[in-house]
Amino acid sequence: MTNQEIAKRLVELVGGKENIKSATNCMTRCRLELNDYSKADIVAIKKSEGALGVVENKGQLQVIYGPGKVNKVTEELKKLIGKNVLLGEEAVRETKAKLKEKNDTKFKNALKKIGNIFIPLIPLFVASGLVLAVNNIAGVYFGDVYKSTTSALIIGLIGNGVFSILSILVGVNAAKEFGSQMPMMGGVLGGILSSASLAKITLFGVALTPGRGGIISVILVVLLACYVEKICRSFVPDVLDLFVTPLVTLTVSVLAALFILQPAGGFISDSIGLLVAQTIASDNMIVSVISGTISGALFLPLVMTGMHQALTPIHADLIANVGFTVLLPILATAGMAQVGATIAVLRTTKNERLKKMAKNGLIPGFLGIGEPLIYGVTLPLGRPFLGACLGAGVGGAVMAFFKVGAVALGVSGLPLALLIADGKMLVFLVGVLTSYIAGYFFTKMLGFEDPVE
């Protein structure tokens, strides 16, 4: 029997797919949760082809298939039972199926996958972001004396906690979202790409840079790893699957990352950042405004992929040479427009869960912490994310027109007003208000499909 036939027979022997609540697997066992365990024919399951034994443990029916084999059987089993087996009423099941079919487009599925990678991290983004905001504002008021204190260092350690291992967390979540049966492999790949040891390696005469290419490199490498893993499982014998598949997947993915994916991502981010900074600082007002518009509109996708970190050296260079960075206030309008877009969603949606998510993310959003709004509200909805990008373009144009600059880094949103150079705080606030209004306007104009509760 093929793995598909084995899975089909198992479904029949446990009482049909309607009797299956969930199906998962460990290294050797297919673990089933059933609605009615009395419907399961244990004797027949033990005798069925491929089964090495049956164990009932902690409310689960566990069928032993052995390493490698269990992965393939469970995967076929999940295809047979589908994702809606937990729904009880036929009417609800039919409605969900229709909604899924309507929304089953490549673009929406891609947005959903990216959003699902980051949604579990939203509480950590909120907590760490608020801690950093308090620390940064205290640093502005009390200066270098405060920044060197033990309290400031401890608070900074807490605030940077999630960001210090973000590539690892994203790697794990991406591996799960892309269908890997080895999600920890994604975490290992993320850790390798951000490892300080990379700086000790030289390829083609160039030293590698830890974290180059940002989160986008991690996602690309994990996507490749999942593809390699699936290819390996298609031909590697079951008895060797536990050893060969992880080894080949890890080796191929790391080599591809070091030689191709990470350098390519880093080159793109470095080139974009340098070009944008030079055009914004231009004496030609038209060039400056156009560049400000484009920079503001594109910054949210950069934040989403983590590539915005590559702009930090450019900010520092501008502050050192000019005394302030005109790039930071322009890019900060992305978070401000995100706030306006979220307010539009909040006033439009009938979904209580979405309202709660929007309300919880607004306060951090006003303080310049945009991740909860990006990954929890606008990006999963699609069009509000585009509305926020367009709104940021308008706000970026205003900031570029007035050449608003910041004398230091580390603060965004409304607190950034404390760092504005040349007494242009009022002009900065005009840009903030413009970004709020533009994000709101474009989101209302584009609309969005309100999710069913």
C-alpha positions in Angstrom: 0.0 0.0 0.0 1.1 3.6 -0.7 1.3 6.1 2.2 -1.9 7.7 0.8 -3.7 4.3 0.9 -2.4 3.6 4.4 -3.7 7.0 5.6 -7.1 6.4 3.9 -7.4 3.1 5.6 -6.6 4.6 9.0 -9.3 7.2 8.5 -11.8 4.5 7.8 -10.7 2.5 10.9 -11.1 5.4 13.3 -14.7 6.2 12.2 -14.2 8.5 9.3 -12.7 12.0 9.0 -15.7 13.6 10.8 -14.6 11.7 14.0 -11.0 13.2 13.8 -10.4 16.3 15.8 -6.8 16.7 15.0 -3.8 14.8 13.6 -0.1 15.4 14.5 3.0 13.3 14.7 6.1 12.9 16.7 9.3 11.1 15.6 7.6 7.7 15.4 3.8 8.0 16.1 0.8 9.5 14.4 -1.2 11.1 17.2 -5.0 11.4 16.7 -7.6 13.1 18.8 -11.1 11.7 18.2 -14.6 12.9 19.0 -15.7 9.3 19.8 -13.0 6.8 20.7 -15.5 4.0 20.7 -15.7 4.2 16.9 -12.1 3.3 16.5 -11.4 -0.3 15.6 -8.1 -0.8 17.6 -7.7 -4.5 16.6 -8.0 -3.7 12.9 -5.7 -0.7 13.2 -3.0 -2.9 14.8 -3.3 -5.3 11.9 -3.3 -2.7 9.2 -0.4 -2.4 6.8 2.4 -0.1 8.0 1.3 0.0 11.7 3.8 -1.2 14.2 1.6 -0.8 17.2 -1.2 1.3 18.8 -0.9 3.2 22.1 -3.7 5.1 23.9 -2.1 7.8 26.0 -3.5 11.0 27.6 -6.6 11.0 25.5 -4.8 10.3 22.3 -4.9 7.4 19.9 -1.2 6.9 18.8 -0.4 4.7 15.9 3.2 3.8 15.6 4.7 3.8 12.1 8.4 4.5 12.8 10.8 7.3 11.8 10.3 8.8 8.4 7.3 6.7 7.6 5.1 8.5 10.2 5.9 11.9 8.6 4.6 10.8 5.2 1.5 9.0 6.5 0.5 11.9 8.7 1.0 14.3 5.8 -1.4 12.2 3.6 -3.8 11.9 6.6 -4.0 15.7 7.0 -4.8 16.1 3.3 -7.7 13.6 3.6 -9.3 15.1 6.7 -8.8 18.7 5.6 -8.6 21.7 7.9 -12.3 22.2 8.8 -12.9 18.9 10.7 -13.3 20.8 14.0 -16.5 22.6 12.7 -19.6 20.9 13.8 -22.4 22.4 11.7 -22.6 21.7 8.0 -23.8 25.3 7.3 -20.8 26.7 9.0 -18.5 24.3 7.2 -20.0 25.3 3.9 -19.6 29.0 4.6 -16.0 28.6 5.6 -15.3 26.6 2.5 -16.8 29.3 0.2 -14.9 32.0 2.0 -11.7 30.1 1.6 -12.3 29.5 -2.1 -13.0 33.2 -2.6 -9.8 34.2 -0.8 -7.6 31.5 -2.3 -5.4 33.8 -4.4 -1.7 33.7 -4.6 -1.4 37.3 -3.4 -3.7 36.9 -0.4 -2.1 33.6 0.5 1.4 35.1 0.4 0.2 38.0 2.7 -1.4 35.5 5.0 1.8 33.4 5.3 4.0 36.4 6.0 1.5 37.7 8.5 1.3 34.3 10.2 5.1 34.2 10.6 5.0 37.4 12.7 1.6 37.3 14.5 2.9 35.1 17.3 5.6 37.7 18.0 3.2 40.7 18.3 3.0 40.5 22.2 6.8 40.6 22.4 7.0 43.5 19.9 4.6 45.5 22.0 6.3 44.7 25.3 9.8 45.3 24.1 8.9 48.4 22.1 7.2 50.1 25.0 10.3 49.4 27.2 12.6 50.8 24.6 10.4 53.9 24.1 10.5 54.7 27.8 14.3 54.2 27.9 14.8 56.3 24.8 12.7 59.2 26.1 14.5 59.1 29.4 17.8 59.2 27.5 16.6 62.4 25.7 15.7 64.1 28.9 18.6 63.1 31.1 21.3 62.7 28.4 24.4 60.5 28.5 24.4 60.4 32.3 21.3 58.3 32.3 22.4 56.1 29.3 25.4 54.8 31.2 23.6 53.9 34.4 22.9 50.2 35.3 19.2 50.9 35.2 19.3 52.1 31.6 21.4 49.1 30.6 19.1 46.6 32.2 16.0 48.3 30.7 17.7 48.3 27.3 18.5 44.6 27.7 14.8 43.8 28.3 13.7 46.0 25.5 16.1 44.5 23.0 15.3 40.9 24.1 13.1 39.9 21.2 15.1 41.8 18.6 18.3 40.1 19.7 17.0 36.7 18.6 14.4 37.8 16.1 16.0 36.0 13.2 15.8 32.7 15.1 12.1 33.2 16.1 11.2 34.2 12.5 13.1 31.2 11.2 11.1 28.8 13.4 7.7 30.4 12.5 8.6 30.5 8.8 9.5 26.8 8.8 6.1 26.0 10.4 4.2 28.2 8.0 6.0 26.8 4.9 5.1 23.2 5.9 8.4 21.9 7.3 8.3 18.9 9.6 11.5 20.2 11.2 10.5 23.8 12.4 13.6 24.0 14.6 15.7 23.9 11.4 14.4 27.3 10.6 15.6 28.6 13.9 19.0 27.1 13.3 19.2 28.8 9.9 18.2 32.1 11.4 20.8 31.8 14.1 23.5 31.0 11.5 22.7 34.0 9.4 22.9 36.4 12.4 25.9 34.6 14.0 28.9 36.8 15.0 31.1 34.0 13.6 30.2 35.1 10.1 32.5 38.1 10.4 35.5 35.7 10.7 34.7 34.1 7.3 35.9 35.6 4.0 34.4 34.6 0.7 35.9 35.9 -2.6 38.0 38.3 -0.6 35.1 39.9 1.2 34.3 39.3 4.9 30.7 38.1 5.6 28.4 40.4 7.6 26.2 38.9 10.4 22.5 39.7 9.8 23.1 41.1 6.3 19.9 41.2 4.3 17.7 41.3 7.4 14.8 39.0 8.0 14.1 38.7 4.3 17.3 36.6 4.0 16.0 34.3 6.8 12.6 33.9 5.1 14.2 33.1 1.7 16.6 30.6 3.2 13.9 28.8 5.2 11.7 28.7 2.1 14.6 27.0 0.3 15.2 24.7 3.2 11.5 23.5 3.1 11.8 22.9 -0.6 15.0 20.8 -0.1 13.4 18.9 2.8 10.4 17.9 0.6 12.6 16.8 -2.2 14.7 14.6 0.2 11.6 13.0 1.7 10.4 12.1 -1.8 13.3 9.7 -2.4 15.2 9.1 0.8 14.3 5.6 2.3 12.3 5.8 5.5 15.0 4.1 7.6 17.5 6.8 6.6 15.1 9.8 6.7 16.0 10.8 10.2 19.7 11.2 9.3 19.9 12.1 5.7 17.1 14.7 5.3 18.2 17.1 8.1 21.9 16.8 7.0 21.2 17.6 3.3 18.7 20.3 4.1 20.9 22.2 6.5 24.1 21.9 4.4 22.5 22.9 1.1 20.5 25.8 2.7 23.5 27.3 4.5 25.7 27.2 1.5 23.0 28.8 -0.7 22.5 31.5 1.9 26.2 32.3 2.3 27.0 32.3 -1.5 23.8 33.7 -3.0 20.8 34.7 -0.8 22.4 36.8 2.0 24.8 38.7 -0.3 22.0 39.5 -2.8 19.7 40.7 0.0 22.4 42.8 1.5 23.4 44.4 -1.8 19.8 45.3 -2.6 19.2 46.9 0.8 22.5 48.8 0.9 22.0 50.2 -2.7 18.5 51.3 -1.9 19.4 53.0 1.3 22.4 54.9 -0.2 20.4 56.0 -3.3 17.5 57.3 -1.2 19.7 59.2 1.2 21.5 61.0 -1.6 18.3 62.0 -3.4 16.5 63.2 -0.3 19.5 65.5 0.6 19.5 67.0 -2.9 19.2 70.7 -3.3 16.7 70.1 -6.1 13.3 70.4 -4.3 11.5 68.3 -6.9 14.0 65.5 -6.6 13.9 65.7 -2.8 10.1 65.6 -2.6 9.8 62.7 -5.1 12.4 60.8 -3.2 10.7 61.5 0.1 7.4 60.2 -1.3 9.0 57.0 -2.6 11.0 56.5 0.6 8.0 56.9 2.9 5.8 54.7 0.7 8.3 51.8 0.5 9.5 51.9 4.1 6.7 49.6 5.5 7.7 46.7 3.2 11.3 47.2 4.4 10.2 47.1 8.0 8.2 44.0 7.3 11.3 42.2 5.9 13.8 43.6 8.4 15.9 45.3 5.7 15.3 48.7 7.3 18.2 47.9 9.7 20.6 48.5 6.8 19.7 52.2 6.8 21.1 52.7 10.3 24.7 53.4 9.1 23.3 56.0 6.6 21.5 57.8 9.4 24.7 57.8 11.5 26.7 59.1 8.5 24.3 62.0 7.9 24.3 63.0 11.6 28.1 63.0 11.6 28.5 65.0 8.4 25.4 67.3 8.4 24.4 67.3 12.1 21.0 65.6 11.5 19.4 62.9 9.3 16.6 64.0 7.0 15.9 60.4 6.3 14.6 59.4 9.7 11.5 61.7 9.9 10.5 60.7 6.4 10.7 57.0 7.2 8.9 57.5 10.5 5.8 58.6 8.5 5.3 55.0 7.6 4.4 54.2 11.2 2.2 57.3 11.4 0.2 56.4 8.3 -0.1 52.9 9.7 -1.9 54.5 12.7 -4.3 56.4 10.3 -5.0 53.2 8.4 -5.7 51.3 11.6 -8.2 54.0 12.8 -10.0 53.6 9.5 -10.1 49.8 10.0 -11.3 50.3 13.6 -14.1 52.6 12.5 -15.2 50.3 9.7 -14.9 46.7 10.9 -17.7 44.8 12.6 -15.2 42.0 13.7 -14.8 42.3 17.5 -11.5 40.4 17.5 -10.1 42.8 14.9 -11.3 45.8 16.9 -9.5 44.5 19.9 -6.3 43.9 18.0 -6.5 47.4 16.5 -7.1 49.1 19.9 -4.3 47.3 21.5 -1.8 48.3 18.8 -2.7 52.0 18.5 -0.9 53.2 21.7 2.4 51.6 20.7 1.7 52.9 17.1 1.5 56.5 18.3 4.9 55.8 20.0 6.4 54.6 16.8 6.1 50.9 17.3 4.5 49.7 14.1 4.9 45.9 14.2 1.7 45.1 16.1 -0.3 47.1 13.5 1.5 45.8 10.5 1.3 42.1 11.3 -1.9 42.1 13.4 -4.1 44.5 11.4 -3.1 46.0 8.0 -1.0 43.3 6.4 -3.4 40.4 6.9 -6.2 42.6 5.4 -4.1 43.5 2.4 -5.6 46.8 1.1 -5.2 48.8 4.4 -1.5 47.9 4.3 -1.4 49.5 0.8 -3.4 52.5 2.2 -0.8 53.0 4.9 2.0 52.9 2.3 0.3 55.5 0.2 -0.3 57.7 3.2 3.3 57.4 4.2 4.2 58.6 0.7 2.2 61.8 1.3 3.7 62.3 4.8 7.2 61.6 3.4 6.7 64.3 0.8 5.9 66.9 3.5 8.9 66.0 5.6 11.2 66.2 2.6 9.8 69.5 1.4 10.5 71.2 4.7 13.8 69.3 5.1 12.9 68.1 8.6 15.8 66.4 10.3 16.5 64.5 13.5 19.7 64.9 15.6 19.8 61.4 16.9 18.4 57.9 16.4 16.3 55.5 18.6 12.9 57.3 18.8 10.0 57.2 16.3 6.4 58.3 16.2 5.3 61.2 18.3 8.4 61.0 20.7 10.6 61.8 17.7 9.5 65.4 18.1 12.0 65.7 20.9 14.9 65.1 18.5 13.9 67.4 15.6 16.7 69.8 14.5 16.6 73.6 13.8 13.5 74.3 15.8 11.2 72.5 13.2 9.2 70.6 15.8 5.9 72.3 14.7 6.6 71.5 11.1 7.3 67.9 12.1 4.0 67.7 13.9 2.3 68.9 10.7 3.9 66.0 8.8 2.7 63.7 11.5 -0.9 64.9 11.2 -0.7 64.7 7.4 0.5 61.1 7.6 -2.4 60.2 10.0 -5.0 61.8 7.7 -3.5 60.4 4.5 -3.3 56.8 5.9 -6.9 57.1 7.0 -8.1 58.6 3.7 -6.4 56.0 1.4 -7.6 53.1 3.6 -11.2 54.3 3.5 -10.9 54.9 -0.2 -9.5 51.4 -1.0 -11.7 49.6 1.5 -11.1 46.1 2.7 -12.9 42.8 3.1 -14.1 42.6 6.7 -13.3 39.2 8.1 -16.0 37.0 9.4 -16.0 36.4 13.2 
